[in-house]
Amino acid sequence: MKVVALVSGGKDSCYNMVKCVEAGHEIVALANAHPEPANGQDELDSYLFQTVGYDGVPYIAECMDLPLYRRVIRGRPILQTMEYHVVTDDETEDLFELMQDVLAYHPDVEAVSVGAIFSNYQGKRVQHVCDRLNLKMLAYLWERDQKVLLKEMADNGMECILIKVACMGLNSSHLKQTIRDMHPYLCQLNEKYEAHICGEGGEYETFTLDCPLFKRRIVIDTSETIVHSDDDYSPVSYLRLTGLHTEPK
């Protein structure tokens, strides 16, 4: 099937693309919902989208040599129940409109790649949008064992770094660390605090610098650490990617 991939820049959306290709599907376009740049916000209070690191998403499209379709997130998580129905100004409608934009240029697209692992909120909303547009949802990471999955990603050529931390045991010193290096420590946090090893509880976010599908790799030239909350219990900080380029692999 021809597939449009929802990409945030994170490990999950990129690795699900790898699994789609392994299953015989063809990625023909990428789609991304992001904050309004004029507002100067990197991170929104979204339950559906990863927004931190959104400035780097065009470089992923460059590395894959694929068209990228983007839409500014206007809505909010208004309906927060597990089941979803159409609600004006809900963030889910931004996803619906983004998929409509893609289909206008790629009417032969049959499926959507989504890197959902554990979030029923995310999974049900993407499925709702797919049903409305007669598309299939491809979520090959869904309910995988997170300890096994994160190691599999690292072992299979995924070079992903932490760009946001937001849980006990993680702080700004862990930003830019790779998932390969962090895997043992994330397993320890799971044992101590029941933290999700793949960050499915919002413990951390990632950005992908290289993956098996990339024809080029991403290099961070400059970045800025933003401390959102400096409390001892659960400090929150993230990287603002201020300068990137791609180079041959």
N, C-alpha and C positions, 0 to 999 in steps of 0.2 A: 504494500500500500504506500501511497504518497502521504507523507507526514509533515505537519508543521510542529515544531518543537517550541514549547514554552520555555524560555530561558531567563534565569535571574542572574546568571554568572556563577551560581553556586554549584557544588559538586553533584548534587542529586539530579538537577535538570540536565547537566552535561553527561552524567553517567547513564541516565535513562536513554539518551540518544544513542550511546554506544550499544546498549542492549536492543534498541529498536533495529539498528543496522545489523546486529548479529542475528536477529530474527528474520531478516530478509526485507525489511522495509526501507524506503528511501526518504531521507530528510530533504525536503525541497525548500524550506523557508524556516526562519526563526521569528519568534514573536516575544515582545517584552512590554510589560506595563511598568511605568516608572513615575516618580514624583515630578512635579512641575519645577524645572530648573530655575525659573525666575524667583521661586520662593526660597531658594537656598537650603532646602531640606534634603538630607540624604536618606533619612530613615523616617518612614511613616508608621503610624499605629495601625498597620494592616494585618489582618488575620489570614489573608489570602496570598499576598505577594511578598517576596523578599525584595527590599528596595535598596538596602545598603550595598554599595558597589555598582550601582546601575550605570555609572559613567563608563565602566569597563565593558559593558555588553557589546557595543559596536565592534570592539576588538575581537570578540569571540566570533562574530559574523565574518570579520576579515580573515580570521584564522581558518574558518570553514569554507570561505568563498561562497557564501550563501546570502540571499537577500534578508534583510531584517525589517520587520514591521513593528512600530512602536506606538503606544498610546499613553497619554498622561492619565494618571489615576485621579479621577474627579470624585469618586464615591467614597463612602466610608462603610465599615462593617456594621451596617444598621441591623440586619437580621442575623443574630448570633446563635440561633438554634442550629442543631445538626442538619435538619431538613431545610431545604431552601425553596422558596417560590419567588417569583419576580417582584422586586421591590425597587421603586424609583430611588435613584441616588445611592443604592448599595454598590459596594466595590465589585461585586460579581457582574454587574452590568457593564463595567469597564472591560472585563474579560470577554463578555459576549460581543461587544462592539469591536474589540481588537480582533477577534476571530472572524467577524464579518469583514473587516478590512482585508485580512489575509485571503479569504475566499473570493473577494472581488478580483484579486489578481491571480489566484490559484484555485479556480473552481474545481480542479481535479483532486484536490486534497481530500483524503478520506479519513484521516485520523489525527489525533493530537497527542504528542509526547509530553508527559508530565512527570516530574521527579518526586511525586508524593510517596512517602514511606509509611507514615503512621497517622497523619492528620485526617480524620473523617470530615472535618470542616472543609478542608481544601479539596479532598477527593470528591465529596458529594457536590460541591459547587462546580468543579470542572466537569463532572459527569452531567450535571444539569445543563450546562452550556453546550456540551457535546450533543446531548439528546435534542436540544432545540434546533441545532444546526445539522442534525443527521450525521454526526461524526462519531468515530470510535475513540475511546480514551485508552491510550497505551501507557500503563504504569507498571513497568517490570520490576520496580523496586518495592512494590507495595507489600507491607508486612514481612519483609525480609528480616532475618536476625541481624540486628544493627552491628554487633561486634564483628560478625563474619563479613557483613557488607562493607564496612569501612575499610577493613583490611584488604578485601578484594579490590576495592577502588584503588588503593595505594599500590597494590601489587600489579595492577593492570594498566599502569601508565597514566593515572590521574594525578597531576601535580596541582594540588589545591591547598590554599593557605587560609588560615582563620583571619577574617576581616572584621568580625564583631564577637565580643564575649559578653555574656549576661547571666552568669550563674556563680554560685559558690565554688571556689577553687580555681576559677579562671580570672585573669586580669589582663591589663594591657601588655604585659610582657609576653603573653601568648600570641598576640597578633603577629601575623606573617609566618607563624610556625606552620609546617605542612601537616596534613592529616597523617602521613606516615610517621612523622616524629611524635605527633600528639596521641596516636592510637593507644599506646600503653597507659598514658596518663588519663585519657578519657575513660578507659576501662576501669581505672581506679576510682574515678569520680562516680561512675555508675555503681560500684560496689559500696562506696561510702554514702552517697547522697541520692542514689537512684536516678542520677542524671542520664539523659538519653545520649548514648554514645554517638549517634549521628546528628545530635542537636535538634531532634524533633520536638523538644519542649521549649525551643527558643534559647537553649543554652549558648549556642554560638552560630555564626553564619560563616560561609566560606566564599572564596572566589577562585575560579579555575584558570590557571596559567597555561596548562597543557593537558591534552587528552588525546586518546588514540585517533580521534576523528579530525584533529587539527592538522592543517597543512603547514601552519606556522605556530610559534609559541609566543605568549605574551610576557613582556618584561616590564616590571614596575620601575620607573625612573625616580619618581617622587611620590610621597604620600604624607598624610598628616593624621596624627592620632587625635581623635575627638573623645574627650571624657564626658559622657552623658550623666553618669552617676558614680560618685566615688565612695559609696558607703562600704563598710567592711563586710557586710553580709553578702551582697550581690552586686559588685561593681559592674558598670556597663560602659564599655568603650568600643570604638570602632575606627577603622581606617577610612579616610577619605582619599581616594585614588586620584591624585592631582596630575600625574604624568605617566603615560604608558606608551609603549610601542611594541610592534611585533617584529620577530626576526625569524629567519629560516631555522628549521629543526635540524 
